[in-house]
């Protein structure tokens, strides 16, 4: 049984403890069990209050059963499932005795909605407490009453922030906004709960449900009347459309639901919510986002063959070589997780820049109340600087982030071999160079691994873990454990030029350059990319990364794989002018108080005869070449499954999640169609870069796609 009932000293306890699982979820079976228990409570005249809690550490209820939602194929099925959850939560809300949700961990989705149905919510100081409604991230709206109850409890402004972003709040913020009534210490939790029951719950009759917190200031004024409500709804909708760009319908529909059911009875409001949930849960966008959710969950727990019984090395001290943008970012991330960092560069001016980069991130965390000033200062103190290798003998893990030149990296690795302990893991943050070549100059190549972060380090969720033939399983296991500790998502990639993400991304960038020389309209090409759903176009992306960085990687890939990665002449001419992008103030765009296209691009292109190419053709050229390159990576065994590529492209480049990933998208379009288009382009442009690779042709001949195996 997932749900149990007990009674002690006139208090009833409903306890969630799903067998053979680390979390509790509200499956239909669990809801039926809960219904059976709650339905019997009114007849029990001895119970004076009811407490709902979890017996699992760090978890209240993690949400509804996503696998059941995934199987919904008709809107009516979704409505029925939502109504089943709503009905039992209504029964809890309608009980004549006070109810208390004790939250000592994750309470998401249906778990949050269960807590909302209680008269009281108490949380603990446990840092694992997270309360929220993440449903929009899966392409639908809350279905168990969240859109109806949350606004009435915490107000329109705060509830819409939570519902539309899908981001959970910690216990302190939950208390501040009125989502919970009290925070209890974890030490002696049962005693503190008893005190709360006696002092707050049992002494009072069932009090009015809404609202709990009286709003003040402008927000209070806006929330006090319907005109103010309309302002909040309009502002929320505008913000949603700016962020979603119309690709994600769930947040927009959520605003619509709340703006209507806020003025409805519970029966009417929940019916509207259930209907909207059913409509959205069957959409292709929702199914793709659920697919991405499963990918994320799988890769967060990623392990490798042969890892059984191997204990990962505990990393307490980390060395970081190079205090530039990446080095400073890596140092900050390590320090944020309470790892002591020794940051090395060639002079103290460089060290100061690394300190500045790290400090900036901590200051932002204080500003958004993720940390207080004392916590930020304490974590910043974990970073110490040096211009020699002092302190590196005590490190458990070293990450180099020096200039992207093989001779420099080999020199560093050779020096490290004479300094660090025999079992210290040596990692490189290279974006394209051979890990094997770096390992070859060390005394123990088995402890060398690639550890490729993406910029900005504190925000980008992906780390490519690159294994050379010499890398030991023990080293891989330790590297994966560190990635997870840092809160990142890993993919394991075999050593090859550009690995996965940059190799696929740069084929797209190279093609964008060719298109620019053919059509002469940079902003149009960027718009084609953003209309497809990418976060920014290839030329703005180049400016953000730095043209010098992108060109360097493109040259490495050209040396390894040939002319399909050859950069166009325009890139070199801009580089010669020092137009590196945002960091130099000018690139493809000018970056001042406002961003405009750089007229120098048009000057360089002047005199060329431009062609008329339709937008969908430009899109297909860029995206289908990415698919072809990804297929090559699979054929070469750089990764062992298409899921790794989709995780890499979504979390490393921002490939649109609503499309399910690059290769999920390819399956939807059809492998046969992609091959036909590539062959058409090959003939039209007389270029072998469009030649469909063997792996792509093979899966077409076998009659399946990257995922669907027939």
C-alpha positions as CSV (number, residue, x, y, z in Angstrom):
1,X,0.0,0.0,0.0
2,X,1.2,3.5,-0.9
3,X,-1.1,5.2,1.6
4,X,-1.6,4.2,5.2
5,X,-3.8,5.5,8.0
6,X,-3.1,5.6,11.8
7,X,-4.6,7.3,14.8
8,X,-2.8,8.6,17.9
9,X,-4.1,10.9,20.7
10,X,-7.2,11.9,18.7
11,X,-5.0,12.9,15.7
12,X,-5.4,11.0,12.4
13,X,-2.3,10.5,10.2
14,X,-2.4,9.8,6.5
15,X,1.1,8.7,5.5
16,X,2.5,8.3,2.0
17,X,5.2,5.6,1.5
18,X,5.2,4.2,-2.0
19,X,6.8,0.8,-2.1
20,X,10.1,0.2,-4.0
21,X,10.4,3.9,-4.9
22,X,12.4,6.9,-3.6
23,X,9.4,9.2,-4.1
24,X,5.7,9.2,-3.7
25,X,3.5,9.9,-6.7
26,X,-0.3,10.4,-7.1
27,X,-1.0,7.6,-9.5
28,X,-4.7,6.6,-10.0
29,X,-4.1,3.6,-7.7
30,X,-2.7,5.9,-5.0
31,X,-5.6,8.3,-5.4
32,X,-8.1,5.4,-5.0
33,X,-6.3,4.3,-1.8
34,X,-6.4,7.9,-0.5
35,X,-10.1,8.2,-1.4
36,X,-10.9,5.0,0.6
37,X,-9.1,6.5,3.7
38,X,-10.6,10.0,3.4
39,X,-14.1,8.7,2.8
40,X,-14.1,6.9,6.1
41,X,-12.9,9.8,8.2
42,X,-16.2,11.7,8.7
43,X,-17.6,8.6,10.5
44,X,-14.7,8.5,13.0
45,X,-15.9,10.9,15.7
46,X,-12.7,10.5,17.9
47,X,-10.4,12.3,15.4
48,X,-10.0,16.0,16.1
49,X,-7.5,16.8,13.3
50,X,-5.8,15.1,10.4
51,X,-2.1,15.3,9.4
52,X,-1.0,14.3,5.9
53,X,2.8,13.5,5.7
54,X,5.3,11.3,4.0
55,X,7.5,8.6,5.5
56,X,10.1,9.1,2.8
57,X,13.1,11.4,3.4
58,X,13.1,14.7,1.5
59,X,9.9,14.0,-0.3
60,X,6.2,14.8,0.4
61,X,4.6,13.9,-2.9
62,X,6.6,14.5,-6.1
63,X,3.5,14.9,-8.3
64,X,1.1,13.0,-10.4
65,X,2.1,9.9,-12.3
66,X,3.7,11.3,-15.6
67,X,3.5,7.8,-17.2
68,X,-0.3,7.9,-16.9
69,X,-0.5,11.4,-18.3
70,X,1.7,10.3,-21.2
71,X,-0.9,7.7,-22.1
72,X,-3.7,10.2,-22.4
73,X,-4.7,10.3,-26.1
74,X,-8.2,11.8,-25.9
75,X,-9.1,15.1,-24.2
76,X,-12.0,13.3,-22.3
77,X,-9.5,10.9,-20.8
78,X,-7.5,13.8,-19.4
79,X,-10.7,15.4,-18.0
80,X,-11.6,12.2,-16.2
81,X,-8.1,11.8,-14.7
82,X,-8.1,15.4,-13.6
83,X,-11.6,15.1,-12.1
84,X,-10.6,11.9,-10.2
85,X,-7.8,13.9,-8.5
86,X,-10.0,16.9,-7.9
87,X,-12.7,14.9,-6.3
88,X,-10.5,13.4,-3.6
89,X,-8.8,16.7,-2.9
90,X,-12.3,18.3,-2.6
91,X,-13.2,15.7,0.0
92,X,-10.1,16.6,2.0
93,X,-10.9,20.3,1.8
94,X,-14.5,19.6,2.9
95,X,-13.7,17.6,6.0
96,X,-15.2,19.1,9.1
97,X,-12.0,18.7,11.1
98,X,-8.8,20.8,10.5
99,X,-6.2,19.3,8.2
100,X,-2.5,19.8,8.1
101,X,0.0,19.0,5.4
102,X,3.5,18.4,6.8
103,X,6.0,19.1,4.0
104,X,9.6,18.0,4.6
105,X,10.9,17.8,1.1
106,X,9.6,18.0,-2.5
107,X,5.9,18.8,-2.9
108,X,5.4,19.4,-6.7
109,X,2.4,19.2,-9.0
110,X,-0.2,17.0,-7.5
111,X,1.8,17.0,-4.2
112,X,1.5,20.8,-4.0
113,X,-2.2,20.6,-4.9
114,X,-2.8,18.0,-2.1
115,X,-1.2,20.4,0.3
116,X,-3.3,23.3,-1.0
117,X,-6.5,21.3,-0.2
118,X,-5.5,21.2,3.5
119,X,-6.5,23.9,5.9
120,X,-2.9,24.3,7.1
121,X,0.5,23.7,5.6
122,X,3.7,23.5,7.6
123,X,7.1,23.0,6.1
124,X,10.5,22.3,7.7
125,X,13.8,24.1,7.4
126,X,15.0,21.2,5.3
127,X,16.9,22.7,2.3
128,X,15.3,20.1,0.1
129,X,11.9,21.6,0.5
130,X,10.5,22.6,-2.8
131,X,6.9,23.5,-3.3
132,X,5.5,24.3,-6.8
133,X,3.4,23.6,-9.8
134,X,5.7,22.7,-12.7
135,X,3.0,21.4,-15.1
136,X,3.5,24.1,-17.7
137,X,7.0,22.7,-18.3
138,X,5.3,19.5,-19.4
139,X,2.9,21.3,-21.7
140,X,-0.3,21.3,-19.6
141,X,-1.9,23.2,-16.7
142,X,-2.3,22.0,-13.2
143,X,-5.2,19.6,-13.1
144,X,-5.9,18.8,-9.4
145,X,-7.1,22.3,-8.4
146,X,-3.9,24.2,-8.4
147,X,-5.2,27.0,-10.7
148,X,-8.2,27.5,-8.4
149,X,-6.7,27.2,-4.9
150,X,-3.2,28.8,-5.2
151,X,-4.4,32.3,-6.3
152,X,-6.9,32.4,-3.4
153,X,-4.2,31.4,-0.9
154,X,-1.2,33.5,-1.9
155,X,-2.8,36.1,-4.2
156,X,-2.9,36.5,-8.0
157,X,0.6,38.0,-8.5
158,X,2.5,35.3,-6.6
159,X,0.4,32.4,-7.8
160,X,0.8,33.4,-11.4
161,X,4.6,33.7,-11.0
162,X,4.6,30.1,-9.7
163,X,2.2,28.6,-12.2
164,X,3.6,30.4,-15.3
165,X,7.3,29.7,-14.6
166,X,6.8,26.3,-13.1
167,X,9.6,27.1,-10.7
168,X,9.1,25.8,-7.1
169,X,9.8,27.9,-4.0
170,X,11.8,26.9,-0.9
171,X,10.4,26.8,2.6
172,X,11.5,30.4,3.5
173,X,9.8,31.9,0.4
174,X,6.8,29.7,0.9
175,X,6.4,31.2,4.4
176,X,6.9,34.7,3.1
177,X,4.2,34.5,0.5
178,X,1.7,32.7,2.7
179,X,2.0,29.3,1.0
180,X,2.8,27.7,4.4
181,X,1.7,28.8,7.9
182,X,4.8,27.9,9.8
183,X,8.3,26.4,9.5
184,X,9.4,23.7,11.9
185,X,12.9,22.5,12.8
186,X,13.8,19.1,11.6
187,X,15.4,18.2,15.0
188,X,12.5,17.0,17.2
189,X,10.1,17.4,14.3
190,X,7.3,15.3,15.9
191,X,7.4,17.4,19.1
192,X,7.3,20.6,17.1
193,X,4.3,19.3,15.1
194,X,2.5,18.3,18.3
195,X,3.1,21.9,19.7
196,X,1.7,23.4,16.5
197,X,-1.4,21.1,16.6
198,X,-2.1,22.1,20.2
199,X,-1.4,25.8,19.9
200,X,-2.8,26.6,16.5
201,X,-5.0,23.8,15.2
202,X,-6.9,22.1,18.0
203,X,-7.8,25.4,19.8
204,X,-9.6,26.9,16.8
205,X,-12.6,26.0,14.9
206,X,-12.1,25.5,11.2
207,X,-11.2,29.0,10.0
208,X,-11.8,30.8,6.7
209,X,-9.8,29.3,3.9
210,X,-8.8,32.4,1.9
211,X,-6.9,34.7,2.0
212,X,-4.1,34.2,4.6
213,X,-1.7,37.1,3.7
214,X,-3.0,40.7,3.4
215,X,-1.2,42.3,0.5
216,X,0.1,45.9,0.8
217,X,1.5,48.5,-1.5
218,X,0.8,48.5,-5.3
219,X,0.3,44.7,-5.4
220,X,-2.2,45.0,-2.6
221,X,-4.0,47.8,-4.4
222,X,-4.1,45.8,-7.7
223,X,-5.3,42.6,-6.0
224,X,-8.1,44.5,-4.2
225,X,-10.3,45.1,-7.2
226,X,-11.2,43.7,-10.6
227,X,-9.5,46.5,-12.5
228,X,-6.3,45.7,-10.8
229,X,-6.8,42.0,-11.5
230,X,-7.1,42.8,-15.2
231,X,-3.8,44.7,-15.0
232,X,-2.1,41.6,-13.4
233,X,-3.6,39.3,-16.1
234,X,-2.5,41.5,-19.0
235,X,1.0,41.9,-17.6
236,X,1.3,38.2,-17.0
237,X,0.1,37.4,-20.5
238,X,2.5,39.8,-22.1
239,X,5.4,38.3,-20.1
240,X,4.4,34.8,-21.1
241,X,4.2,35.6,-24.8
242,X,7.6,37.4,-24.7
243,X,9.2,34.3,-23.1
244,X,7.3,31.5,-25.0
245,X,7.2,33.3,-28.3
246,X,4.0,31.5,-28.9
247,X,5.7,28.1,-29.1
248,X,4.4,26.9,-25.7
249,X,0.6,27.2,-25.3
250,X,0.3,26.0,-21.7
251,X,1.4,29.2,-19.9
252,X,-0.9,31.3,-22.1
253,X,-3.8,28.9,-21.4
254,X,-3.0,29.0,-17.6
255,X,-3.4,32.8,-17.6
256,X,-6.8,32.3,-19.3
257,X,-7.9,29.7,-16.8
258,X,-6.9,31.7,-13.7
259,X,-8.4,34.9,-15.2
260,X,-11.8,33.1,-15.4
261,X,-11.9,30.6,-12.6
262,X,-10.8,33.3,-10.1
263,X,-14.4,34.5,-10.3
264,X,-16.1,31.1,-10.4
265,X,-17.5,28.7,-7.8
266,X,-15.2,25.8,-7.0
267,X,-17.4,23.4,-9.1
268,X,-17.2,25.7,-12.2
269,X,-13.5,26.6,-11.7
270,X,-12.3,23.1,-11.3
271,X,-14.4,22.0,-14.4
272,X,-12.7,24.7,-16.5
273,X,-9.3,23.6,-15.2
274,X,-9.9,19.9,-16.0
275,X,-11.2,20.7,-19.5
276,X,-8.1,22.8,-20.2
277,X,-5.8,20.1,-18.8
278,X,-7.4,17.4,-21.0
279,X,-7.1,19.6,-24.1
280,X,-3.4,20.3,-23.5
281,X,-2.3,16.9,-22.4
282,X,-3.0,15.3,-25.8
283,X,-1.0,17.8,-27.8
284,X,2.2,17.0,-29.6
285,X,4.0,19.7,-27.7
286,X,3.0,18.2,-24.4
287,X,4.1,14.7,-25.5
288,X,7.5,16.1,-26.6
289,X,8.0,17.9,-23.3
290,X,7.1,14.8,-21.4
291,X,9.7,13.0,-23.6
292,X,12.3,15.6,-22.6
293,X,11.3,15.3,-18.9
294,X,12.1,11.5,-19.1
295,X,15.4,12.3,-20.9
296,X,16.4,14.7,-18.1
297,X,15.4,12.3,-15.4
298,X,17.4,9.5,-17.0
299,X,20.5,11.5,-17.6
300,X,20.5,13.0,-14.1
301,X,21.0,9.5,-12.9
302,X,23.4,8.4,-15.6
303,X,25.8,5.6,-14.9
304,X,28.2,3.5,-17.1
305,X,28.7,-0.2,-17.7
306,X,31.1,-1.7,-15.2
307,X,30.4,0.9,-12.6
308,X,28.8,-1.6,-10.2
309,X,30.7,-1.6,-6.9
310,X,32.9,1.3,-7.8
311,X,32.8,4.1,-5.2
312,X,33.3,7.6,-6.7
313,X,36.1,9.7,-5.4
314,X,34.9,12.3,-2.9
315,X,35.9,15.7,-4.1
316,X,36.6,18.2,-1.3
317,X,39.3,20.2,-3.0
318,X,39.5,21.2,-6.7
319,X,42.1,22.9,-8.7
320,X,41.1,25.2,-11.6
321,X,43.7,26.3,-14.1
322,X,42.9,29.5,-16.0
323,X,40.9,32.3,-14.4
324,X,39.2,33.5,-17.5
325,X,35.4,33.5,-18.1
326,X,35.2,29.7,-18.0
327,X,37.7,29.2,-15.2
328,X,36.1,31.8,-13.0
329,X,32.7,30.3,-13.7
330,X,33.9,26.8,-12.8
331,X,35.5,28.0,-9.6
332,X,32.2,29.8,-8.6
333,X,30.2,26.6,-9.3
334,X,32.5,24.5,-7.2
335,X,32.5,27.0,-4.3
336,X,28.7,27.2,-4.4
337,X,28.7,23.4,-3.7
338,X,31.1,23.9,-0.8
339,X,34.2,22.5,-2.6
340,X,37.4,24.3,-1.8
341,X,38.9,25.7,-5.0
342,X,42.5,26.6,-5.8
343,X,42.4,29.0,-8.8
344,X,45.6,29.3,-10.8
345,X,46.7,31.7,-13.6
346,X,49.9,33.3,-14.7
347,X,49.5,36.6,-12.8
348,X,47.4,38.1,-10.1
349,X,45.6,40.4,-12.5
350,X,44.1,37.4,-14.2
351,X,43.3,35.8,-10.8
352,X,41.4,39.0,-9.9
353,X,39.3,38.7,-13.0
354,X,38.4,35.2,-12.0
355,X,37.5,36.4,-8.5
356,X,35.4,39.1,-10.1
357,X,33.5,36.7,-12.3
358,X,32.7,34.4,-9.4
359,X,31.8,37.2,-7.1
360,X,29.3,38.6,-9.7
361,X,27.4,35.3,-9.7
362,X,27.2,35.2,-5.9
363,X,26.0,38.8,-5.8
364,X,23.2,37.9,-8.1
365,X,22.3,35.0,-5.9
366,X,22.0,37.4,-3.0
367,X,20.0,39.9,-5.0
368,X,17.4,37.2,-5.9
369,X,17.4,35.9,-2.3
370,X,18.9,32.5,-3.2
371,X,21.6,33.3,-0.6
372,X,22.0,35.8,2.1
373,X,25.1,38.0,2.2
374,X,26.8,36.0,4.9
375,X,26.3,32.7,2.9
376,X,27.7,34.3,-0.3
377,X,30.7,35.6,1.6
378,X,31.3,32.1,3.1
379,X,31.1,30.4,-0.2
380,X,33.3,33.0,-2.0
381,X,35.9,32.3,0.7
382,X,36.2,28.7,-0.6
383,X,38.2,30.2,-3.6
384,X,41.8,31.0,-3.2
385,X,44.2,32.2,-5.9
386,X,47.7,31.3,-6.8
387,X,50.2,31.9,-9.7
388,X,52.1,28.6,-9.0
389,X,51.0,25.1,-8.1
390,X,51.0,25.5,-4.3
391,X,48.0,23.7,-2.9
392,X,47.5,21.5,-5.9
393,X,49.1,18.5,-4.1
394,X,46.0,18.3,-1.9
395,X,43.5,18.5,-4.7
396,X,41.1,15.6,-5.5
397,X,40.1,16.9,-8.9
398,X,41.8,19.4,-11.3
399,X,40.1,21.1,-14.2
400,X,42.1,23.0,-16.8
401,X,40.4,25.9,-18.6
402,X,43.5,27.5,-20.3
403,X,43.8,28.7,-23.9
404,X,42.5,26.3,-26.5
405,X,45.9,25.3,-27.9
406,X,47.1,21.7,-27.7
407,X,50.7,22.6,-26.9
408,X,49.6,24.7,-24.0
409,X,47.3,22.1,-22.6
410,X,49.8,19.4,-22.9
411,X,52.4,21.5,-21.1
412,X,49.9,22.1,-18.3
413,X,49.0,18.4,-18.0
414,X,52.7,17.4,-18.0
415,X,53.3,19.9,-15.2
416,X,50.3,18.6,-13.2
417,X,51.6,15.1,-13.3
418,X,54.6,16.2,-11.2
419,X,52.5,18.1,-8.7
420,X,49.3,16.4,-7.8
421,X,48.7,13.1,-6.0
422,X,48.8,9.9,-7.9
423,X,45.0,9.4,-7.7
424,X,44.0,13.0,-8.5
425,X,41.7,13.2,-11.5
426,X,42.8,15.5,-14.3
427,X,40.1,17.0,-16.4
428,X,40.1,19.3,-19.4
429,X,37.4,21.8,-20.2
430,X,38.4,21.8,-23.9
431,X,35.5,22.4,-26.3
432,X,37.1,20.5,-29.3
433,X,40.6,19.2,-28.7
434,X,41.7,15.6,-28.3
435,X,41.6,14.4,-24.7
436,X,43.7,11.4,-25.7
437,X,46.5,13.7,-26.8
438,X,46.5,15.5,-23.5
439,X,46.4,12.2,-21.6
440,X,49.4,10.9,-23.5
441,X,51.8,13.3,-21.8
442,X,50.7,12.4,-18.2
443,X,52.2,9.7,-16.0
444,X,48.8,8.0,-15.5
445,X,46.5,8.5,-18.6
446,X,43.7,6.5,-16.9
447,X,42.9,9.4,-14.6
448,X,42.4,12.0,-17.5
449,X,39.0,12.9,-18.7
450,X,37.1,15.6,-20.5
451,X,34.8,17.8,-18.5
452,X,33.2,20.3,-20.9
453,X,31.1,23.0,-19.3
454,X,29.0,25.5,-21.3
455,X,29.0,29.2,-20.9
456,X,27.7,30.7,-18.6
457,X,28.7,27.9,-16.3
458,X,26.3,28.6,-13.5
459,X,23.3,28.6,-15.8
460,X,23.9,26.1,-18.5
461,X,22.8,22.7,-17.3
462,X,24.9,20.4,-19.4
463,X,28.4,18.9,-19.0
464,X,29.9,16.7,-21.7
465,X,32.0,14.0,-20.0
466,X,34.6,12.9,-22.6
467,X,36.3,9.6,-22.3
468,X,39.5,8.7,-24.0
469,X,40.5,5.1,-24.6
470,X,42.9,5.3,-21.7
471,X,40.3,6.7,-19.2
472,X,39.5,4.2,-16.4
473,X,35.9,3.3,-15.3
474,X,36.8,4.6,-11.9
475,X,37.6,8.0,-13.3
476,X,34.4,8.1,-15.3
477,X,32.3,7.1,-12.2
478,X,33.9,9.9,-10.2
479,X,33.4,12.5,-12.9
480,X,29.7,11.6,-13.2
481,X,29.3,11.8,-9.5
482,X,30.8,15.3,-9.5
483,X,28.6,16.5,-12.3
484,X,25.5,15.4,-10.4
485,X,26.8,17.0,-7.2
486,X,27.2,20.2,-9.1
487,X,23.5,20.0,-10.2
488,X,24.3,19.5,-13.8
489,X,23.1,16.9,-16.4
490,X,25.9,14.8,-17.9
491,X,26.3,13.0,-21.2
492,X,29.1,10.6,-21.8
493,X,30.9,11.1,-25.1
494,X,33.9,9.3,-26.7
495,X,36.9,11.4,-27.5
496,X,36.5,12.9,-31.0
497,X,37.1,16.3,-32.5
498,X,34.3,18.7,-31.2
499,X,32.7,15.9,-29.3
500,X,28.9,16.1,-29.8
501,X,27.5,19.5,-29.1
502,X,30.0,21.7,-30.8
503,X,30.4,19.3,-33.7
504,X,26.6,19.5,-34.5
505,X,26.3,23.1,-33.6
506,X,29.2,24.2,-35.8
507,X,27.9,22.4,-38.9
508,X,24.8,24.6,-38.5
509,X,26.9,27.8,-38.0
510,X,29.0,27.0,-41.0
511,X,25.9,26.6,-43.2
512,X,24.5,29.8,-41.8
513,X,27.6,31.6,-43.0
514,X,27.1,30.1,-46.5
515,X,23.5,31.2,-46.5
516,X,24.5,34.8,-45.6
517,X,26.9,35.0,-48.5
518,X,24.1,33.7,-50.8
519,X,21.2,35.8,-49.6
520,X,23.0,38.8,-47.9
521,X,20.4,39.2,-45.2
522,X,21.8,38.3,-41.7
523,X,18.7,39.3,-39.7
524,X,16.4,37.3,-41.9
525,X,18.5,34.1,-41.4
526,X,18.6,34.7,-37.6
527,X,14.8,35.1,-37.7
528,X,14.4,31.8,-39.6
529,X,16.3,30.2,-36.7
530,X,14.2,31.8,-34.0
531,X,11.0,31.1,-35.8
532,X,12.0,27.5,-35.7
533,X,12.3,27.8,-31.9
534,X,16.0,28.3,-31.3
535,X,16.7,30.8,-28.6
536,X,18.8,33.0,-30.9
537,X,19.9,33.0,-34.5
538,X,23.4,31.8,-35.6
539,X,24.9,35.3,-36.0
540,X,23.7,36.6,-32.7
541,X,24.9,33.4,-31.1
542,X,28.3,33.9,-32.7
543,X,28.5,37.4,-31.1
544,X,27.5,36.0,-27.7
545,X,30.2,33.2,-27.9
546,X,32.8,35.3,-29.6
547,X,33.7,35.0,-33.3
548,X,37.3,34.1,-32.4
549,X,36.2,31.2,-30.2
550,X,33.8,29.9,-32.8
551,X,36.3,30.1,-35.7
552,X,38.9,28.4,-33.7
553,X,36.7,25.4,-33.0
554,X,35.5,25.4,-36.7
555,X,39.1,25.2,-37.9
556,X,39.7,22.3,-35.6
557,X,36.7,20.5,-37.0
558,X,37.7,21.4,-40.6
559,X,41.1,19.8,-39.9
560,X,39.4,16.7,-38.6
561,X,36.4,16.3,-40.9
562,X,37.1,18.3,-44.0
563,X,35.4,21.0,-46.0
564,X,31.9,20.7,-44.7
565,X,33.2,22.7,-41.7
566,X,35.1,25.2,-43.7
567,X,34.2,28.7,-42.6
568,X,33.2,31.3,-45.2
569,X,35.5,34.2,-46.0
570,X,33.2,36.7,-44.3
571,X,34.1,35.2,-40.9
572,X,37.8,35.7,-41.4
573,X,37.3,39.2,-42.7
574,X,35.3,40.2,-39.6
575,X,38.0,38.6,-37.4
576,X,40.7,40.6,-39.1
577,X,38.8,43.8,-38.2
578,X,38.7,42.7,-34.6
579,X,34.9,42.3,-34.7
580,X,34.7,39.5,-32.1
581,X,31.1,40.1,-31.0
582,X,29.7,41.3,-27.8
583,X,33.0,41.3,-25.9
584,X,34.5,43.7,-28.5
585,X,31.4,45.8,-28.9
586,X,30.9,44.8,-32.5
587,X,30.5,41.5,-34.4
588,X,27.7,40.7,-36.8
589,X,25.8,43.2,-34.7
590,X,26.8,46.3,-32.8
591,X,26.3,46.0,-29.0
592,X,25.8,49.3,-27.4
593,X,22.8,50.8,-25.7
594,X,20.8,49.0,-28.4
595,X,21.7,46.2,-30.7
596,X,21.7,46.8,-34.5
597,X,23.2,44.9,-37.4
598,X,26.8,45.9,-38.1
599,X,27.0,47.8,-41.4
600,X,30.5,46.4,-41.9
601,X,28.9,43.0,-42.7
602,X,27.1,44.5,-45.7
603,X,30.2,46.3,-46.8
604,X,32.2,43.0,-46.8
605,X,29.4,41.4,-48.8
606,X,29.1,44.3,-51.3
607,X,29.3,43.4,-54.9
608,X,28.0,39.8,-54.5
609,X,25.1,38.6,-56.5
610,X,22.5,37.4,-54.0
611,X,20.0,34.6,-54.6
612,X,16.3,34.3,-53.6
613,X,16.1,31.4,-51.1
614,X,12.8,30.7,-49.3
615,X,12.8,30.6,-45.6
616,X,11.8,26.9,-45.3
617,X,14.7,26.0,-47.5
618,X,17.2,27.9,-45.3
619,X,15.7,26.2,-42.3
620,X,16.0,22.8,-43.8
621,X,19.6,23.4,-44.9
622,X,20.7,24.3,-41.4
623,X,18.6,21.8,-39.4
624,X,18.9,18.8,-41.7
625,X,22.7,19.2,-41.8
626,X,22.6,19.0,-38.0
627,X,20.6,15.8,-38.2
628,X,23.0,14.3,-40.7
629,X,26.0,15.2,-38.5
630,X,24.3,13.7,-35.5
631,X,23.7,10.5,-37.4
632,X,27.4,10.4,-38.3
633,X,28.2,10.7,-34.5
634,X,26.0,7.7,-33.8
635,X,27.5,5.8,-36.7
636,X,31.0,6.5,-35.4
637,X,30.0,5.4,-31.9
638,X,30.8,8.8,-30.3
639,X,27.6,8.3,-28.2
640,X,25.7,5.1,-27.9
641,X,22.1,6.3,-28.2
642,X,20.1,9.1,-29.8
643,X,18.9,10.3,-26.4
644,X,22.4,11.5,-25.6
645,X,22.4,13.7,-28.6
646,X,19.0,15.2,-27.8
647,X,20.0,15.9,-24.2
648,X,23.2,17.5,-25.5
649,X,21.5,19.7,-28.0
650,X,18.6,20.8,-25.7
651,X,20.7,21.5,-22.6
652,X,23.9,22.6,-24.4
653,X,22.5,24.8,-27.2
654,X,18.9,25.5,-26.4
655,X,17.4,23.3,-29.2
656,X,13.7,23.8,-28.7
657,X,12.3,21.4,-26.1
658,X,8.8,21.6,-27.6
659,X,10.2,19.8,-30.6
660,X,11.4,16.9,-28.3
661,X,15.1,17.2,-29.4
662,X,16.9,17.2,-32.7
663,X,16.5,13.5,-33.4
664,X,13.0,13.3,-32.1
665,X,12.2,16.1,-34.5
666,X,13.9,14.2,-37.3
667,X,11.7,11.2,-36.7
668,X,8.6,13.4,-36.8
669,X,9.7,14.9,-40.1
670,X,10.6,11.5,-41.5
671,X,14.1,10.1,-42.3
672,X,13.1,9.4,-45.9
673,X,12.1,13.0,-46.3
674,X,15.3,14.3,-44.8
675,X,17.4,12.1,-47.1
676,X,15.5,13.2,-50.1
677,X,16.0,16.9,-49.2
678,X,19.7,16.4,-48.6
679,X,20.1,14.7,-51.9
680,X,18.2,17.5,-53.6
681,X,20.5,20.1,-52.0
682,X,23.6,18.1,-53.0
683,X,22.5,18.2,-56.6
684,X,21.3,21.8,-56.5
685,X,24.4,23.2,-54.9
686,X,26.9,20.6,-56.2
687,X,28.3,20.0,-52.8
688,X,29.2,16.8,-51.0
689,X,28.4,18.4,-47.6
690,X,24.8,17.4,-48.1
691,X,25.6,13.8,-48.8
692,X,23.4,11.7,-46.5
693,X,25.7,9.6,-44.2
694,X,25.7,5.8,-44.0
695,X,23.9,5.7,-40.7
696,X,21.0,7.8,-41.9
697,X,20.6,5.7,-45.0
698,X,20.9,2.5,-43.0
699,X,18.0,3.4,-40.6
700,X,15.9,4.5,-43.6
701,X,16.5,1.1,-45.3
702,X,15.6,-0.7,-42.1
703,X,12.3,1.2,-42.0
704,X,12.7,3.0,-38.8
705,X,13.9,6.3,-37.3
706,X,16.4,7.2,-34.5
707,X,13.9,6.3,-31.8
708,X,11.1,4.3,-33.4
709,X,12.6,0.9,-34.2
710,X,9.8,-0.2,-36.5
